[in-house]
């Protein structure tokens, strides 16, 4: 059974898992406890940033809308920033050197409230910043959301932030940072994603190739990444599974409090892979690894490897528990060049061959 506790952010009701409460430091790694405590601080920061009047009235009366349209020339590798309070943000690549901004204000309350919400476009050489501003002096509560559809040059650098709404980026080949508090984050054919983050929602990434590091996290939601090549991966979820497939990286750090972890792909010679899960199974499915040194620990579960491990001088292709001590195993496969450190409190650890 999964319990949720409410967070109220600027009048928006956001749920987060009970795992977002501080876990017991006696059974969860200290760094996981620190991460969960950081969630509380981040929610407080977002609450302070957001205006008191955000859109809450989607189910009150007939919908009223107002449209906004603008084009800005920034160059093929310019920078685009978007900040929204309530509403979805969709960004896609286009030809040319212009940014096309299409926005729709929506309300089911007083139509005059639409005029109390401004879409601000700041232009500078090679850059445009787009944001939503609420005029709280006109109304006590402004029940308006703004949905953005933005087309940017394919090589543009994009930084998108929202409080209540989903974020989707497609086909943009410049660096991408996408964050929201309540909503999903989805990127497709975006090879240079640097950060994808949400507090309440899922993160789904496809088609990333970067020489740098990629950070992906969700508090209440799953993390899925496919066809990813990166130097380093930082993956985390408090309540949700973390699943990555067709992956190649040199360094991995993954954490989950309530949810499993699955990795399908390759590991590099000399790579370092660290996974810490509280409640869930840890599974690595590897394609022709040259070798690794495995350190695996589970309090309540089993450890199994389809690849033959050298453990205390003996080779055993199927590691089974022979008592409590064997829930902590150290073994070597092949040349032992990579380092795999896998921990779960309640769940199995599996090394499978692809």
VENGI-V743205 format. One record per helix or strand of 2 or more residues. SS is the DSSP state (H for helix, E for strand). FROM is the first residue (numbers start at 1). TO is the last residue. If there is no record, write none. Layout:
BEGIN
SS&FROM&TO, SS&FROM&TO
END
This chain:
BEGIN
E&4&9, E&12&17, H&18&20, H&30&49, E&64&73, E&79&86, E&89&94, E&98&107, H&111&116, E&117&124, E&127&134, E&145&153, E&157&164, E&167&170, E&176&182, E&185&188, E&193&200, E&203&209, E&213&220, E&223&239, E&242&258, E&261&279, E&282&286, E&291&300, E&303&305, E&309&311, E&314&316, H&324&327, E&328&334, E&338&346, E&349&353
END
